[in-house]
Amino acid sequence: MKKLELKENLQKYTRMDSCPVRNVVARFSGKWSILVLCVLSENDKTRFNGVAKAIPDISPKVLTETLKNLEKDNLIKREVYAEIPPRVEYSLTDLGRSLMPHIEGMLRWAIDNYESVVR
């Protein structure tokens, strides 16, 4: 790789306004977001308590915030049913489903390499 080309490749991560890593990947790369996406990918629709039971160490406040952020980023959909009490279900959007094969690949890598990484 030429010196100028290498310098340009390294600089792409410093451009805050156009760096895909900063502006896209960072939106779902946190520990909780990935786990929530994984839980939602296992069912067509999941209620808040279902997600909370699947990830028992996440606080309700952080789960609520994570769900709102994933919804804002169009990775999940929140559906409210006019019942008493109101029923709210979460599901992956088409965009969220398109992300899951990539996350699943990362999960497979994590499982396969867990021992080496935590040593």
The first five atom37 places (N, CA, C, CB, O) and aatype in JSON, in Angstrom:
{
  "aatype": [12, 11, 11, 10, 6, 10, 11, 6, 2, 10, 5, 11, 18, 16, 1, 12, 3, 15, 4, 14, 19, 1, 2, 19, 19, 0, 1, 13, 15, 7, 11, 17, 15, 9, 10, 19, 10, 4, 19, 10, 15, 6, 2, 3, 11, 16, 1, 13, 2, 7, 19, 0, 11, 0, 9, 14, 3, 9, 15, 14, 11, 19, 10, 16, 6, 16, 10, 11, 2, 10, 6, 11, 3, 2, 10, 9, 11, 1, 6, 19, 18, 0, 6, 9, 14, 14, 1, 19, 6, 18, 15, 10, 16, 3, 10, 7, 1, 15, 10, 12, 14, 8, 9, 6, 7, 12, 10, 1, 17, 0, 9, 3, 2, 18, 6, 15, 19, 19, 1],
  "atom_mask": [
    [1, 1, 1, 1, 1],
    [1, 1, 1, 1, 1],
    [1, 1, 1, 1, 1],
    [1, 1, 1, 1, 1],
    [1, 1, 1, 1, 1],
    [1, 1, 1, 1, 1],
    [1, 1, 1, 1, 1],
    [1, 1, 1, 1, 1],
    [1, 1, 1, 1, 1],
    [1, 1, 1, 1, 1],
    [1, 1, 1, 1, 1],
    [1, 1, 1, 1, 1],
    [1, 1, 1, 1, 1],
    [1, 1, 1, 1, 1],
    [1, 1, 1, 1, 1],
    [1, 1, 1, 1, 1],
    [1, 1, 1, 1, 1],
    [1, 1, 1, 1, 1],
    [1, 1, 1, 1, 1],
    [1, 1, 1, 1, 1],
    [1, 1, 1, 1, 1],
    [1, 1, 1, 1, 1],
    [1, 1, 1, 1, 1],
    [1, 1, 1, 1, 1],
    [1, 1, 1, 1, 1],
    [1, 1, 1, 1, 1],
    [1, 1, 1, 1, 1],
    [1, 1, 1, 1, 1],
    [1, 1, 1, 1, 1],
    [1, 1, 1, 0, 1],
    [1, 1, 1, 1, 1],
    [1, 1, 1, 1, 1],
    [1, 1, 1, 1, 1],
    [1, 1, 1, 1, 1],
    [1, 1, 1, 1, 1],
    [1, 1, 1, 1, 1],
    [1, 1, 1, 1, 1],
    [1, 1, 1, 1, 1],
    [1, 1, 1, 1, 1],
    [1, 1, 1, 1, 1],
    [1, 1, 1, 1, 1],
    [1, 1, 1, 1, 1],
    [1, 1, 1, 1, 1],
    [1, 1, 1, 1, 1],
    [1, 1, 1, 1, 1],
    [1, 1, 1, 1, 1],
    [1, 1, 1, 1, 1],
    [1, 1, 1, 1, 1],
    [1, 1, 1, 1, 1],
    [1, 1, 1, 0, 1],
    [1, 1, 1, 1, 1],
    [1, 1, 1, 1, 1],
    [1, 1, 1, 1, 1],
    [1, 1, 1, 1, 1],
    [1, 1, 1, 1, 1],
    [1, 1, 1, 1, 1],
    [1, 1, 1, 1, 1],
    [1, 1, 1, 1, 1],
    [1, 1, 1, 1, 1],
    [1, 1, 1, 1, 1],
    [1, 1, 1, 1, 1],
    [1, 1, 1, 1, 1],
    [1, 1, 1, 1, 1],
    [1, 1, 1, 1, 1],
    [1, 1, 1, 1, 1],
    [1, 1, 1, 1, 1],
    [1, 1, 1, 1, 1],
    [1, 1, 1, 1, 1],
    [1, 1, 1, 1, 1],
    [1, 1, 1, 1, 1],
    [1, 1, 1, 1, 1],
    [1, 1, 1, 1, 1],
    [1, 1, 1, 1, 1],
    [1, 1, 1, 1, 1],
    [1, 1, 1, 1, 1],
    [1, 1, 1, 1, 1],
    [1, 1, 1, 1, 1],
    [1, 1, 1, 1, 1],
    [1, 1, 1, 1, 1],
    [1, 1, 1, 1, 1],
    [1, 1, 1, 1, 1],
    [1, 1, 1, 1, 1],
    [1, 1, 1, 1, 1],
    [1, 1, 1, 1, 1],
    [1, 1, 1, 1, 1],
    [1, 1, 1, 1, 1],
    [1, 1, 1, 1, 1],
    [1, 1, 1, 1, 1],
    [1, 1, 1, 1, 1],
    [1, 1, 1, 1, 1],
    [1, 1, 1, 1, 1],
    [1, 1, 1, 1, 1],
    [1, 1, 1, 1, 1],
    [1, 1, 1, 1, 1],
    [1, 1, 1, 1, 1],
    [1, 1, 1, 0, 1],
    [1, 1, 1, 1, 1],
    [1, 1, 1, 1, 1],
    [1, 1, 1, 1, 1],
    [1, 1, 1, 1, 1],
    [1, 1, 1, 1, 1],
    [1, 1, 1, 1, 1],
    [1, 1, 1, 1, 1],
    [1, 1, 1, 1, 1],
    [1, 1, 1, 0, 1],
    [1, 1, 1, 1, 1],
    [1, 1, 1, 1, 1],
    [1, 1, 1, 1, 1],
    [1, 1, 1, 1, 1],
    [1, 1, 1, 1, 1],
    [1, 1, 1, 1, 1],
    [1, 1, 1, 1, 1],
    [1, 1, 1, 1, 1],
    [1, 1, 1, 1, 1],
    [1, 1, 1, 1, 1],
    [1, 1, 1, 1, 1],
    [1, 1, 1, 1, 1],
    [1, 1, 1, 1, 1],
    [1, 1, 1, 1, 1]
  ],
  "atom_positions": [
    [[0.85, -1.18, 0.0], [0.0, 0.0, 0.0], [0.89, 1.24, 0.0], [-0.96, 0.0, 1.22], [1.86, 1.32, 0.75]],
    [[0.55, 2.18, -0.84], [1.34, 3.41, -0.91], [1.15, 4.23, 0.36], [0.94, 4.23, -2.15], [0.13, 4.13, 1.03]],
    [[2.15, 5.05, 0.67], [2.14, 5.85, 1.88], [0.92, 6.79, 1.93], [3.43, 6.64, 2.0], [0.28, 6.91, 2.97]],
    [[0.61, 7.46, 0.83], [-0.53, 8.38, 0.78], [-1.84, 7.63, 0.97], [-0.54, 9.15, -0.56], [-2.73, 8.09, 1.68]],
    [[-1.95, 6.48, 0.34], [-3.16, 5.66, 0.46], [-3.36, 5.2, 1.91], [-3.07, 4.44, -0.48], [-4.48, 5.23, 2.41]],
    [[-2.29, 4.79, 2.57], [-2.36, 4.38, 3.96], [-2.82, 5.54, 4.84], [-1.0, 3.85, 4.44], [-3.67, 5.38, 5.71]],
    [[-2.25, 6.72, 4.59], [-2.62, 7.9, 5.38], [-4.1, 8.22, 5.19], [-1.76, 9.11, 4.97], [-4.78, 8.55, 6.16]],
    [[-4.62, 8.14, 3.95], [-6.03, 8.4, 3.68], [-6.92, 7.38, 4.38], [-6.3, 8.39, 2.17], [-7.96, 7.75, 4.92]],
    [[-6.54, 6.11, 4.37], [-7.32, 5.08, 5.04], [-7.38, 5.32, 6.54], [-6.74, 3.71, 4.75], [-8.43, 5.12, 7.15]],
    [[-6.29, 5.73, 7.13], [-6.28, 6.0, 8.57], [-7.11, 7.23, 8.91], [-4.86, 6.19, 9.06], [-7.74, 7.28, 9.96]],
    [[-7.11, 8.22, 8.03], [-7.86, 9.45, 8.29], [-9.37, 9.26, 8.2], [-7.43, 10.52, 7.31], [-10.11, 10.04, 8.8]],
    [[-9.83, 8.25, 7.49], [-11.28, 8.09, 7.34], [-11.97, 7.88, 8.69], [-11.58, 6.91, 6.42], [-13.15, 8.19, 8.82]],
    [[-11.25, 7.38, 9.68], [-11.86, 7.17, 10.99], [-11.91, 8.45, 11.81], [-11.09, 6.12, 11.75], [-12.61, 8.51, 12.82]],
    [[-11.18, 9.48, 11.4], [-11.17, 10.73, 12.14], [-12.23, 11.7, 11.66], [-9.81, 11.37, 12.05], [-12.49, 12.71, 12.31]],
    [[-12.84, 11.42, 10.55], [-13.89, 12.3, 10.0], [-15.21, 12.0, 10.7], [-14.03, 12.13, 8.45], [-15.94, 11.09, 10.3]],
    [[-15.5, 12.76, 11.73], [-16.67, 12.48, 12.55], [-17.98, 12.51, 11.77], [-16.73, 13.47, 13.66], [-18.89, 11.76, 12.09]],
    [[-18.09, 13.35, 10.76], [-19.35, 13.49, 10.05], [-19.59, 12.4, 9.01], [-19.39, 14.83, 9.38], [-20.73, 12.19, 8.6]],
    [[-18.55, 11.71, 8.56], [-18.74, 10.74, 7.48], [-18.2, 9.35, 7.77], [-18.11, 11.25, 6.24], [-18.21, 8.5, 6.88]],
    [[-17.73, 9.1, 8.96], [-17.16, 7.8, 9.29], [-18.29, 6.81, 9.62], [-16.17, 7.91, 10.49], [-19.02, 7.02, 10.59]],
    [[-18.45, 5.74, 8.83], [-19.5, 4.76, 9.1], [-19.35, 4.09, 10.47], [-19.49, 3.7, 8.03], [-20.35, 3.78, 11.12]],
    [[-18.13, 3.88, 10.91], [-17.92, 3.25, 12.21], [-18.48, 4.13, 13.31], [-16.43, 2.96, 12.45], [-19.19, 3.66, 14.2]],
    [[-18.16, 5.4, 13.27], [-18.65, 6.32, 14.29], [-20.16, 6.53, 14.2], [-17.94, 7.66, 14.17], [-20.84, 6.6, 15.22]],
    [[-20.69, 6.63, 12.99], [-22.06, 7.06, 12.81], [-23.08, 5.96, 12.61], [-22.13, 7.96, 11.67], [-24.28, 6.21, 12.73]],
    [[-22.66, 4.76, 12.32], [-23.6, 3.66, 12.15], [-23.31, 2.54, 13.14], [-23.55, 3.13, 10.72], [-24.17, 2.19, 13.96]],
    [[-22.13, 1.99, 13.07], [-21.79, 0.84, 13.91], [-21.9, 1.19, 15.39], [-20.39, 0.35, 13.59], [-22.35, 0.36, 16.18]],
    [[-21.5, 2.37, 15.78], [-21.55, 2.77, 17.19], [-22.98, 2.77, 17.73], [-20.93, 4.15, 17.37], [-23.17, 2.68, 18.94]],
    [[-23.98, 2.87, 16.88], [-25.37, 2.92, 17.34], [-25.85, 1.6, 17.9], [-26.26, 3.33, 16.2], [-26.73, 1.58, 18.75]],
    [[-25.29, 0.49, 17.45], [-25.75, -0.81, 17.93], [-24.62, -1.66, 18.5], [-26.43, -1.55, 16.82], [-24.83, -2.83, 18.8]],
    [[-23.44, -1.09, 18.65], [-22.31, -1.91, 19.06], [-22.15, -2.07, 20.57], [-21.06, -1.32, 18.5], [-21.29, -2.82, 21.02]],
    [[-22.95, -1.4, 21.34], [-22.85, -1.55, 22.79], [-23.32, -2.92, 23.24], [0.0, 0.0, 0.0], [-24.08, -3.59, 22.54]],
    [[-22.87, -3.32, 24.4], [-23.21, -4.63, 24.95], [-24.72, -4.86, 24.99], [-22.63, -4.78, 26.35], [-25.19, -5.92, 24.57]],
    [[-25.46, -3.9, 25.48], [-26.91, -4.1, 25.64], [-27.62, -4.12, 24.3], [-27.5, -3.0, 26.53], [-28.53, -4.93, 24.11]],
    [[-27.25, -3.26, 23.39], [-27.94, -3.21, 22.1], [-27.82, -4.53, 21.36], [-27.37, -2.09, 21.23], [-28.81, -5.03, 20.82]],
    [[-26.64, -5.09, 21.34], [-26.44, -6.37, 20.64], [-27.26, -7.47, 21.31], [-24.95, -6.76, 20.62], [-27.9, -8.27, 20.62]],
    [[-27.26, -7.51, 22.64], [-28.04, -8.53, 23.33], [-29.54, -8.35, 23.08], [-27.76, -8.48, 24.82], [-30.24, -9.34, 22.87]],
    [[-30.03, -7.13, 23.1], [-31.45, -6.87, 22.83], [-31.79, -7.31, 21.41], [-31.8, -5.37, 23.04], [-32.82, -7.96, 21.19]],
    [[-30.96, -6.95, 20.45], [-31.22, -7.37, 19.07], [-31.25, -8.89, 18.95], [-30.14, -6.8, 18.13], [-32.08, -9.44, 18.23]],
    [[-30.36, -9.57, 19.66], [-30.34, -11.04, 19.63], [-31.63, -11.62, 20.21], [-29.12, -11.58, 20.4], [-32.19, -12.56, 19.65]],
    [[-32.09, -11.07, 21.32], [-33.34, -11.55, 21.94], [-34.5, -11.33, 20.97], [-33.6, -10.81, 23.29], [-35.32, -12.23, 20.77]],
    [[-34.57, -10.16, 20.38], [-35.68, -9.86, 19.47], [-35.61, -10.72, 18.2], [-35.66, -8.39, 19.09], [-36.65, -11.0, 17.6]],
    [[-34.42, -11.12, 17.8], [-34.3, -11.93, 16.59], [-34.8, -13.35, 16.8], [-32.85, -11.97, 16.13], [-35.07, -14.06, 15.83]],
    [[-34.94, -13.78, 18.05], [-35.4, -15.14, 18.35], [-36.9, -15.3, 18.26], [-34.94, -15.53, 19.72], [-37.4, -16.43, 18.22]],
    [[-37.65, -14.2, 18.23], [-39.11, -14.25, 18.17], [-39.62, -13.2, 17.19], [-39.73, -14.01, 19.58], [-38.92, -12.24, 16.88]],
    [[-40.83, -13.41, 16.7], [-41.41, -12.39, 15.83], [-41.67, -11.11, 16.6], [-42.72, -12.9, 15.19], [-41.39, -10.01, 16.13]],
    [[-42.22, -11.26, 17.82], [-42.52, -10.11, 18.66], [-42.19, -10.48, 20.1], [-44.02, -9.68, 18.53], [-42.39, -11.62, 20.53]],
    [[-41.69, -9.5, 20.85], [-41.31, -9.73, 22.24], [-41.76, -8.54, 23.07], [-39.78, -9.97, 22.39], [-41.58, -7.39, 22.67]],
    [[-42.33, -8.82, 24.22], [-42.73, -7.76, 25.13], [-41.54, -7.33, 25.98], [-43.9, -8.21, 26.03], [-40.55, -8.05, 26.09]],
    [[-41.65, -6.16, 26.57], [-40.58, -5.59, 27.41], [-40.13, -6.59, 28.45], [-41.06, -4.3, 28.09], [-38.93, -6.82, 28.61]],
    [[-41.08, -7.2, 29.17], [-40.72, -8.14, 30.23], [-40.01, -9.37, 29.68], [-41.95, -8.56, 31.01], [-39.17, -9.96, 30.36]],
    [[-40.34, -9.77, 28.45], [-39.65, -10.9, 27.83], [-38.19, -10.59, 27.58], [0.0, 0.0, 0.0], [-37.32, -11.43, 27.79]],
    [[-37.92, -9.37, 27.13], [-36.53, -8.95, 26.92], [-35.82, -8.87, 28.26], [-36.47, -7.58, 26.18], [-34.68, -9.32, 28.4]],
    [[-36.49, -8.29, 29.25], [-35.89, -8.14, 30.58], [-35.57, -9.5, 31.21], [-36.83, -7.35, 31.5], [-34.54, -9.64, 31.86]],
    [[-36.43, -10.48, 31.02], [-36.18, -11.81, 31.57], [-35.02, -12.5, 30.86], [-37.43, -12.68, 31.47], [-34.26, -13.24, 31.48]],
    [[-34.89, -12.25, 29.57], [-33.8, -12.85, 28.8], [-32.44, -12.24, 29.14], [-34.06, -12.71, 27.31], [-31.4, -12.88, 29.01]],
    [[-32.46, -10.97, 29.6], [-31.23, -10.27, 29.97], [-31.42, -9.74, 31.4], [-30.89, -9.08, 28.95], [-31.67, -8.55, 31.59]],
    [[-31.32, -10.62, 32.39], [-31.7, -10.22, 33.76], [-30.8, -9.18, 34.41], [-31.72, -11.42, 34.62], [-31.19, -8.56, 35.4]],
    [[-29.59, -8.96, 33.88], [-28.71, -7.98, 34.52], [-28.82, -6.58, 33.93], [-27.29, -8.45, 34.42], [-28.03, -5.7, 34.29]],
    [[-29.77, -6.35, 33.04], [-30.0, -5.01, 32.53], [-31.1, -4.34, 33.36], [-30.39, -5.04, 31.01], [-32.13, -4.96, 33.63]],
    [[-30.87, -3.11, 33.76], [-31.88, -2.42, 34.56], [-33.03, -1.98, 33.65], [-31.26, -1.19, 35.29], [-32.83, -1.78, 32.45]],
    [[-34.23, -1.82, 34.21], [-35.36, -1.36, 33.4], [-35.08, -0.02, 32.7], [-36.6, -1.22, 34.28], [-35.47, 0.18, 31.55]],
    [[-34.4, 0.88, 33.39], [-34.08, 2.19, 32.81], [-33.17, 2.03, 31.59], [-33.4, 3.09, 33.86], [-33.42, 2.64, 30.55]],
    [[-32.13, 1.23, 31.71], [-31.19, 1.04, 30.6], [-31.87, 0.27, 29.46], [-29.93, 0.28, 31.08], [-31.62, 0.56, 28.29]],
    [[-32.72, -0.7, 29.79], [-33.45, -1.42, 28.75], [-34.37, -0.47, 27.99], [-34.26, -2.59, 29.37], [-34.43, -0.51, 26.76]],
    [[-35.08, 0.37, 28.71], [-35.97, 1.35, 28.06], [-35.17, 2.26, 27.13], [-36.71, 2.19, 29.13], [-35.58, 2.5, 25.99]],
    [[-34.06, 2.76, 27.61], [-33.2, 3.65, 26.81], [-32.66, 2.92, 25.58], [-32.04, 4.18, 27.67], [-32.62, 3.49, 24.48]],
    [[-32.24, 1.69, 25.76], [-31.7, 0.9, 24.65], [-32.77, 0.66, 23.6], [-31.14, -0.45, 25.16], [-32.52, 0.81, 22.4]],
    [[-33.97, 0.29, 24.03], [-35.07, 0.06, 23.1], [-35.41, 1.34, 22.33], [-36.32, -0.45, 23.85], [-35.63, 1.3, 21.12]],
    [[-35.46, 2.47, 23.03], [-35.75, 3.75, 22.36], [-34.7, 4.08, 21.31], [-35.84, 4.88, 23.4], [-35.03, 4.51, 20.21]],
    [[-33.43, 3.88, 21.66], [-32.36, 4.17, 20.7], [-32.41, 3.25, 19.49], [-31.0, 4.05, 21.38], [-32.22, 3.71, 18.36]],
    [[-32.66, 1.98, 19.7], [-32.75, 1.05, 18.57], [-33.95, 1.37, 17.69], [-32.84, -0.4, 19.08], [-33.9, 1.21, 16.47]],
    [[-35.05, 1.81, 18.31], [-36.22, 2.22, 17.54], [-35.92, 3.49, 16.74], [-37.43, 2.45, 18.48], [-36.28, 3.59, 15.56]],
    [[-35.27, 4.44, 17.37], [-34.91, 5.69, 16.69], [-34.02, 5.43, 15.48], [-34.2, 6.64, 17.67], [-34.11, 6.12, 14.46]],
    [[-33.15, 4.41, 15.6], [-32.24, 4.07, 14.52], [-32.86, 3.11, 13.5], [-30.99, 3.45, 15.09], [-32.18, 2.62, 12.6]],
    [[-34.16, 2.85, 13.65], [-34.92, 2.02, 12.71], [-34.45, 0.56, 12.68], [-34.83, 2.61, 11.31], [-34.59, -0.12, 11.66]],
    [[-33.9, 0.08, 13.78], [-33.5, -1.32, 13.86], [-34.59, -2.18, 14.48], [-32.21, -1.45, 14.66], [-34.67, -3.38, 14.22]],
    [[-35.43, -1.56, 15.32], [-36.56, -2.28, 15.89], [-37.83, -1.45, 15.74], [-36.31, -2.62, 17.38], [-37.78, -0.24, 15.51]],
    [[-38.95, -2.13, 15.87], [-40.26, -1.47, 15.79], [-40.98, -1.7, 17.11], [-41.11, -2.02, 14.58], [-40.94, -2.79, 17.68]],
    [[-41.63, -0.66, 17.6], [-42.43, -0.72, 18.83], [-43.89, -0.64, 18.43], [-42.04, 0.44, 19.83], [-44.32, 0.3, 17.75]],
    [[-44.65, -1.62, 18.87], [-46.07, -1.65, 18.52], [-46.89, -1.64, 19.81], [-46.41, -2.9, 17.65], [-46.72, -2.5, 20.68]],
    [[-47.78, -0.64, 19.92], [-48.63, -0.48, 21.1], [-50.04, -0.91, 20.74], [-48.61, 0.99, 21.62], [-50.6, -0.47, 19.74]],
    [[-50.61, -1.79, 21.56], [-51.97, -2.26, 21.35], [-52.9, -1.56, 22.33], [-52.06, -3.8, 21.52], [-52.59, -1.42, 23.51]],
    [[-54.04, -1.11, 21.82], [-55.01, -0.36, 22.63], [-55.81, -1.34, 23.5], [-55.97, 0.49, 21.74], [-56.96, -1.67, 23.2]],
    [[-55.18, -1.78, 24.54], [-55.8, -2.69, 25.5], [-55.6, -2.11, 26.89], [-55.19, -4.14, 25.41], [-54.82, -1.18, 27.08]],
    [[-56.31, -2.66, 27.85], [-56.1, -2.24, 29.22], [-55.67, -3.47, 30.0], [-57.4, -1.6, 29.83], [-56.43, -4.43, 30.08]],
    [[-54.47, -3.47, 30.57], [-53.42, -2.46, 30.4], [-52.83, -2.52, 28.99], [-52.31, -2.65, 31.44], [-52.92, -3.55, 28.32]],
    [[-52.24, -1.43, 28.54], [-51.68, -1.4, 27.18], [-50.62, -2.5, 27.01], [-51.07, -0.02, 26.88], [-49.82, -2.76, 27.9]],
    [[-50.63, -3.11, 25.85], [-49.63, -4.13, 25.53], [-48.67, -3.53, 24.52], [-50.31, -5.45, 24.98], [-49.1, -2.95, 23.51]],
    [[-47.39, -3.66, 24.78], [-46.35, -3.13, 23.89], [-45.46, -4.29, 23.49], [-45.52, -1.98, 24.58], [-44.98, -5.05, 24.33]],
    [[-45.24, -4.42, 22.17], [-44.37, -5.47, 21.67], [-43.3, -4.87, 20.78], [-45.19, -6.53, 20.89], [-43.52, -3.87, 20.09]],
    [[-42.13, -5.49, 20.8], [-40.99, -5.04, 20.02], [-40.62, -6.14, 19.02], [-39.79, -4.69, 20.93], [-40.72, -7.33, 19.31]],
    [[-40.19, -5.7, 17.85], [-39.74, -6.65, 16.83], [-38.67, -5.97, 15.98], [-40.94, -7.13, 15.93], [-38.52, -4.75, 15.98]],
    [[-37.92, -6.8, 15.27], [-36.91, -6.26, 14.36], [-37.57, -5.68, 13.12], [-35.89, -7.35, 13.97], [-38.56, -6.23, 12.63]],
    [[-37.03, -4.61, 12.61], [-37.45, -4.08, 11.31], [-36.68, -4.86, 10.23], [-37.18, -2.52, 11.21], [-35.83, -5.69, 10.54]],
    [[-36.99, -4.58, 8.99], [-36.23, -5.21, 7.9], [-34.75, -4.84, 8.02], [-36.78, -4.76, 6.52], [-33.88, -5.68, 7.79]],
    [[-34.48, -3.6, 8.38], [-33.09, -3.17, 8.56], [-32.42, -3.95, 9.69], [-33.03, -1.65, 8.84], [-31.28, -4.38, 9.57]],
    [[-33.14, -4.12, 10.79], [-32.61, -4.89, 11.92], [-32.36, -6.34, 11.54], [0.0, 0.0, 0.0], [-31.34, -6.92, 11.92]],
    [[-33.29, -6.93, 10.79], [-33.09, -8.32, 10.33], [-31.89, -8.42, 9.4], [-34.35, -8.83, 9.62], [-31.18, -9.43, 9.42]],
    [[-31.65, -7.4, 8.59], [-30.5, -7.44, 7.67], [-29.17, -7.36, 8.43], [-30.59, -6.31, 6.65], [-28.14, -7.78, 7.91]],
    [[-29.2, -6.82, 9.62], [-28.0, -6.71, 10.45], [-27.67, -8.03, 11.15], [-28.18, -5.6, 11.48], [-26.5, -8.29, 11.43]],
    [[-28.66, -8.84, 11.44], [-28.47, -10.02, 12.29], [-27.46, -11.04, 11.76], [-29.78, -10.69, 12.48], [-26.72, -11.59, 12.57]],
    [[-27.39, -11.33, 10.47], [-26.35, -12.29, 10.03], [-24.94, -11.82, 10.38], [-26.46, -12.52, 8.52], [-24.07, -12.65, 10.66]],
    [[-24.71, -10.53, 10.37], [-23.4, -9.99, 10.71], [-23.14, -10.11, 12.21], [-23.29, -8.51, 10.26], [-22.03, -10.46, 12.64]],
    [[-24.15, -9.82, 13.0], [-24.02, -9.98, 14.45], [-23.84, -11.45, 14.8], [-25.26, -9.39, 15.19], [-23.03, -11.79, 15.65]],
    [[-24.6, -12.32, 14.14], [-24.48, -13.75, 14.41], [-23.08, -14.26, 14.08], [-25.52, -14.54, 13.6], [-22.55, -15.12, 14.79]],
    [[-22.47, -13.74, 13.02], [-21.09, -14.1, 12.71], [-20.14, -13.67, 13.82], [0.0, 0.0, 0.0], [-19.22, -14.41, 14.18]],
    [[-20.36, -12.48, 14.35], [-19.54, -11.99, 15.45], [-19.76, -12.84, 16.71], [-19.85, -10.51, 15.73], [-18.81, -13.11, 17.45]],
    [[-21.0, -13.25, 16.94], [-21.29, -14.09, 18.1], [-20.61, -15.45, 17.97], [-22.81, -14.27, 18.26], [-20.07, -15.97, 18.95]],
    [[-20.64, -16.02, 16.78], [-19.96, -17.3, 16.56], [-18.46, -17.15, 16.84], [-20.19, -17.8, 15.1], [-17.85, -18.0, 17.48]],
    [[-17.89, -16.05, 16.35], [-16.47, -15.79, 16.6], [-16.21, -15.67, 18.1], [-16.0, -14.5, 15.87], [-15.24, -16.24, 18.61]],
    [[-17.08, -14.95, 18.81], [-16.9, -14.76, 20.26], [-16.98, -16.09, 20.99], [-17.97, -13.8, 20.81], [-16.18, -16.35, 21.9]],
    [[-17.92, -16.94, 20.62], [-18.05, -18.25, 21.26], [-16.81, -19.11, 20.96], [-19.33, -18.96, 20.78], [-16.27, -19.75, 21.86]],
    [[-16.39, -19.11, 19.71], [-15.24, -19.93, 19.32], [-13.93, -19.45, 19.95], [-15.1, -19.92, 17.81], [-13.03, -20.25, 20.18]],
    [[-13.82, -18.16, 20.23], [-12.56, -17.6, 20.71], [-12.61, -17.11, 22.16], [-12.15, -16.47, 19.84], [-11.68, -16.46, 22.63]],
    [[-13.67, -17.42, 22.85], [-13.88, -16.93, 24.22], [-12.67, -17.24, 25.11], [-15.15, -17.55, 24.83], [-12.14, -16.35, 25.77]],
    [[-12.24, -18.49, 25.12], [-11.15, -18.89, 26.01], [-9.87, -18.11, 25.71], [-10.88, -20.39, 25.87], [-9.18, -17.68, 26.63]],
    [[-9.56, -17.92, 24.45], [-8.34, -17.2, 24.09], [-8.4, -15.73, 24.49], [-8.09, -17.32, 22.59], [-7.39, -15.15, 24.89]],
    [[-9.56, -15.14, 24.37], [-9.71, -13.71, 24.66], [-9.67, -13.44, 26.16], [-11.01, -13.18, 24.07], [-9.08, -12.45, 26.59]],
    [[-10.3, -14.29, 26.96], [-10.39, -14.0, 28.4], [-9.17, -14.45, 29.18], [-11.6, -14.66, 28.96], [-9.08, -14.15, 30.37]],
    [[-8.24, -15.15, 28.56], [-7.01, -15.55, 29.25], [-6.21, -14.37, 29.7], [-6.17, -16.41, 28.36], [-5.14, -14.54, 30.29]]
  ]
}
